[in-house]
Amino acid sequence: MTTARPRTLLAMHPRLAPRILGPRSLAQLARVADLVPDLVADDFHRTDVAEALRDTEVLYTFWGCPPVDREVLAAAPRLRAIVHAAGSVKYIATEDSWRRGVRISSAAWANALPVAEYTVAAVLMSNKRLLQIREDFRERREIDSWHHRYPDIGNYRRTVGLIGASRIGRRVIELLRPFDLDVLVHDPYLSAAEALALGVRRTGLDELCAASDVLSIHAPALPETRHMVDRRRLALMPDGATLVNTARGSLVDTEALVQELASGRIHAVLDVTDPELLPTDSPLYDLPNVLLTPHVAGSVGGELHRMADSATAELARYAQGLPFQHPVLREELERTA
């Protein structure tokens, strides 16, 4: 049974709590939840946290929340729901959580929005060859015939290939609709009817790599997706094409990518790499045809509050006895991020 204001424990890294829950967000949360006062749990085995767990009905989680395993569940007999104010719940939601029947919600939809926006910006910028032109202009420092030097640039009738019709991939498709671009998608779970409804064309992965002016990755990191963009598929990309990766670095063979980029044949916009923190001597930091960012495509700064608002809205639905609007389903977890 739910209560009017379910007893709720914040579970996340304590330093992150004020970043996601500013005064406004915290006030909104307090209106729908009976918060355990003055406690943010990042270790469920601490004495004060263990005491709070006895009466906790909902865990309001964020980055830094430990796994909710059998021991935690035994200490939290009233726990009925986990409301995650971020994306993936794979680390938090254990098999024990699912067996217990704990309801789980995620703000992954909210975190998908800035990733998709970053991707669309990267697509439009890449087809304009802004990195290349910037370097050229910086060196020449003169007015030149850019139409002559770059006769094929621009976004009209360019082909964008998406690996994965995921939540982010579908948002990218939606945001690209106003532009005169041809969008191809590779996703083994995308049906012909869904592709038609999305206004995209399904292709095999090799065809996608060979046909795309910009190739953008939106697949989850799974054993079967590791290095799915390997040396052979990188070689299929057309000269001058751009690889965009906002998913996970492990989906690309980093060594092969560095070699392709060092040749100058293709370009890349990389928000994630493998390893996530590259060695300080990695060529990816300095290559002029690479835009490298430190995993900031997802929610940062004020965008964190969108995820907090989503989680608070989900908790309000729970308190009213309503189903979550953004539930995490166990049967879908193996093929999602």
C-alpha positions in Angstrom: 0.0 0.0 0.0 1.2 3.5 -0.8 1.0 6.4 1.6 0.1 10.0 1.0 3.7 11.0 1.4 5.8 7.8 1.3 8.9 7.7 3.5 11.7 8.4 1.1 15.5 8.1 1.5 17.9 9.9 -0.8 20.6 7.5 -2.1 23.4 9.0 -4.1 26.8 10.5 -3.7 26.4 13.3 -1.0 28.3 15.8 -3.0 25.9 15.4 -5.9 22.7 15.8 -3.9 22.7 19.7 -3.9 23.6 19.6 -7.6 20.5 17.7 -8.6 18.2 18.9 -5.8 18.5 22.7 -5.6 16.1 24.6 -3.3 13.2 24.5 -5.8 13.6 20.8 -6.6 14.0 19.9 -2.9 10.8 21.8 -2.0 8.9 20.1 -4.8 10.1 16.7 -3.6 9.2 17.5 0.1 5.6 18.2 -1.0 5.1 14.6 -2.3 7.6 12.6 -0.1 8.3 12.3 3.6 12.1 12.6 3.3 14.4 11.1 5.8 15.8 14.3 7.3 19.5 15.3 6.9 20.6 12.0 5.4 22.0 11.1 2.0 23.0 7.5 1.7 26.0 6.4 -0.3 26.6 3.3 1.9 23.7 1.2 2.9 25.8 -0.5 5.7 26.3 2.6 7.8 24.4 2.5 11.1 22.3 5.6 10.5 21.4 4.5 7.0 20.5 1.0 8.1 18.2 2.5 10.7 16.5 4.8 8.1 16.1 1.8 5.8 13.7 0.1 8.2 11.0 2.6 7.5 11.9 3.5 3.9 9.2 2.9 1.2 10.9 4.7 -1.7 14.6 5.1 -2.6 15.2 8.4 -4.5 18.4 7.6 -6.3 21.1 9.3 -8.4 24.7 8.7 -9.4 26.6 7.1 -6.6 23.8 5.0 -5.2 25.1 1.5 -4.2 23.4 -1.7 -5.4 20.1 -2.6 -3.8 21.1 -6.2 -3.1 19.6 -8.9 -0.9 21.2 -7.5 2.3 19.9 -4.1 1.6 16.4 -5.5 0.9 16.5 -7.4 4.1 17.2 -4.2 6.0 14.4 -2.4 4.1 11.3 -4.6 4.6 8.9 -1.7 3.5 10.8 -0.8 0.4 8.4 -0.8 -2.6 10.0 1.5 -5.2 13.2 2.9 -6.6 12.8 6.3 -8.4 16.1 6.9 -10.2 16.8 10.6 -11.1 19.2 9.6 -13.9 19.6 7.1 -16.7 20.7 3.5 -16.4 19.6 1.5 -13.3 21.7 -1.6 -14.2 24.1 -1.1 -11.3 21.4 -0.3 -8.8 18.7 -2.8 -9.6 20.0 -6.3 -8.8 18.2 -9.6 -9.5 17.2 -9.5 -5.8 15.4 -6.2 -6.5 13.4 -7.7 -9.4 12.6 -10.8 -7.5 11.3 -8.8 -4.6 8.9 -7.0 -7.0 10.4 -3.5 -6.3 8.9 -1.0 -8.8 11.6 0.9 -10.6 11.4 4.2 -12.6 14.2 6.0 -14.5 14.7 9.5 -15.8 16.5 8.1 -18.8 14.1 9.9 -21.1 15.1 13.2 -19.6 18.8 12.4 -19.9 18.3 11.4 -23.6 17.2 14.9 -24.6 20.6 16.7 -24.2 22.5 13.7 -25.7 20.2 14.0 -28.8 20.7 17.8 -28.9 24.5 17.3 -28.7 24.3 14.7 -31.5 22.2 17.0 -33.8 24.6 19.8 -33.3 27.5 17.5 -34.1 25.7 16.3 -37.3 25.1 19.8 -38.6 28.6 21.0 -37.7 30.3 18.0 -39.2 28.5 18.3 -42.6 29.7 22.0 -42.7 33.3 20.7 -42.0 33.7 23.3 -39.3 36.7 21.7 -37.7 38.5 21.5 -41.0 37.6 25.0 -42.0 38.5 26.4 -38.6 42.0 24.9 -38.9 42.3 26.1 -42.5 41.1 29.7 -41.6 43.4 29.8 -38.6 46.4 29.0 -40.8 45.5 31.2 -43.7 44.0 34.2 -41.9 42.6 35.6 -45.1 39.4 35.7 -47.1 39.5 32.8 -49.5 37.1 31.2 -51.9 35.6 28.7 -49.4 33.1 27.6 -52.0 35.9 26.6 -54.2 38.0 25.0 -51.5 35.1 23.0 -50.0 32.6 22.4 -52.8 30.8 19.5 -51.2 30.1 20.8 -47.7 26.7 21.4 -46.3 23.7 19.6 -44.9 21.4 19.4 -48.0 20.7 15.8 -48.9 23.4 14.4 -46.8 23.1 10.9 -45.3 23.1 10.4 -41.6 23.4 6.9 -40.3 22.3 6.0 -36.8 23.4 2.8 -35.0 20.5 2.1 -32.7 16.9 3.2 -32.6 17.2 3.6 -28.9 15.5 6.3 -26.8 18.3 8.7 -27.8 18.4 7.5 -31.4 14.6 8.1 -31.8 14.9 11.6 -30.3 17.7 12.3 -32.8 15.5 11.2 -35.6 12.8 13.5 -34.4 15.1 16.5 -34.1 16.6 15.9 -37.6 13.1 16.0 -39.3 13.2 19.7 -40.2 16.4 19.3 -42.1 16.9 18.0 -45.7 18.8 14.9 -44.6 18.4 11.2 -45.4 18.4 9.1 -42.3 19.4 5.4 -42.2 19.2 3.2 -39.1 20.7 -0.1 -38.1 18.9 -1.8 -35.2 18.1 -5.5 -35.1 15.0 -4.7 -33.0 13.5 -2.1 -35.3 10.7 -3.4 -37.4 9.8 -2.3 -40.9 6.6 -0.8 -39.6 8.5 1.2 -36.9 11.0 2.4 -39.5 8.2 3.6 -41.8 6.5 5.4 -38.9 9.8 7.1 -38.0 10.5 8.1 -41.6 13.8 6.3 -41.8 15.2 3.4 -43.8 16.6 0.2 -42.1 19.9 -1.0 -43.3 22.6 -3.5 -42.4 25.5 -2.2 -40.4 28.0 -2.5 -43.2 25.8 -0.6 -45.6 25.2 2.0 -43.0 28.9 2.6 -42.5 29.5 2.8 -46.2 26.6 5.1 -47.0 26.8 7.7 -44.1 28.3 11.1 -44.3 27.8 11.2 -40.5 27.7 7.9 -38.6 26.3 8.3 -35.0 26.3 5.6 -32.4 23.3 5.1 -30.0 23.5 1.5 -29.0 24.0 0.1 -25.5 27.2 -1.3 -24.3 26.7 -5.1 -24.3 29.0 -8.0 -24.9 27.7 -8.4 -28.4 28.2 -4.6 -29.2 31.8 -4.4 -28.1 33.9 -3.1 -31.0 30.9 -3.3 -33.4 32.5 -0.4 -35.2 35.8 -2.2 -35.8 38.7 -1.7 -38.2 36.8 -3.2 -41.2 33.8 -1.0 -40.7 35.8 2.1 -40.1 37.4 1.4 -43.5 34.0 1.3 -45.1 33.2 4.9 -44.1 33.5 7.3 -47.0 36.5 9.7 -47.2 35.6 12.9 -45.3 32.8 11.2 -43.2 32.4 11.8 -39.5 32.0 9.4 -36.7 30.0 10.7 -33.7 30.0 8.7 -30.5 27.9 9.7 -27.5 27.1 6.2 -26.4 30.0 4.2 -24.9 33.6 4.1 -26.0 33.7 0.3 -26.0 31.5 0.2 -29.1 34.4 1.4 -31.2 37.9 -0.2 -31.6 39.9 2.7 -30.3 43.2 1.6 -31.8 41.7 1.3 -35.2 39.9 4.6 -34.9 43.1 6.4 -33.9 44.8 5.1 -37.0 42.0 6.1 -39.3 41.9 9.6 -37.8 45.6 10.0 -37.9 45.5 9.4 -41.6 43.2 12.4 -41.9 40.7 10.3 -44.0 37.8 10.7 -41.7 36.7 12.9 -38.8 35.2 12.3 -35.3 33.2 13.9 -32.6 33.8 11.8 -29.5 32.1 12.4 -26.1 33.1 8.9 -24.9 36.2 6.9 -25.4 37.7 3.5 -24.3 39.2 4.0 -21.8 37.0 6.8 -20.7 40.0 8.8 -19.6 42.5 8.4 -22.4 46.2 8.4 -21.7 47.7 11.9 -21.7 49.7 11.1 -24.9 46.7 9.9 -26.9 46.6 11.5 -30.4 42.9 12.0 -29.9 43.6 15.1 -27.7 45.5 16.9 -30.5 44.3 15.7 -33.9 42.7 18.6 -35.8 40.0 16.4 -37.2 38.7 15.3 -33.8 36.4 17.1 -31.4 36.9 15.4 -28.1 34.7 16.2 -25.1 34.7 14.7 -21.6 31.4 12.8 -21.4 29.3 16.0 -21.3 26.6 15.2 -23.9 24.3 13.9 -21.2 22.7 16.1 -18.5 25.1 18.6 -17.0 24.5 21.8 -15.0 20.9 23.0 -15.1 19.9 20.0 -17.2 20.2 17.8 -14.1 17.1 19.5 -12.7 15.0 18.1 -15.6 15.9 14.6 -14.3 15.1 15.6 -10.7 11.7 17.0 -11.9 11.0 13.7 -13.7 11.9 11.6 -10.7 9.8 13.8 -8.4 6.8 13.5 -10.8 7.2 9.7 -10.7 7.2 9.7 -7.0 4.0 11.8 -6.9 2.4 9.2 -9.2 3.5 6.5 -6.9 2.0 8.3 -3.9 -1.3 8.5 -5.7 -1.3 4.8 -6.5 -0.7 5.4 -10.2 1.7 3.5 -12.4 5.0 5.0 -13.3 5.1 7.0 -16.5 8.7 5.9 -17.2 9.0 2.4 -15.7 12.0 0.2 -16.1 11.0 -3.3 -17.3 13.1 -6.3 -16.4 12.5 -7.9 -19.8 13.9 -4.9 -21.7 16.9 -4.3 -19.5 19.2 -6.7 -21.3 19.1 -4.6 -24.5 19.1 -1.1 -23.1 21.8 1.0 -21.6 
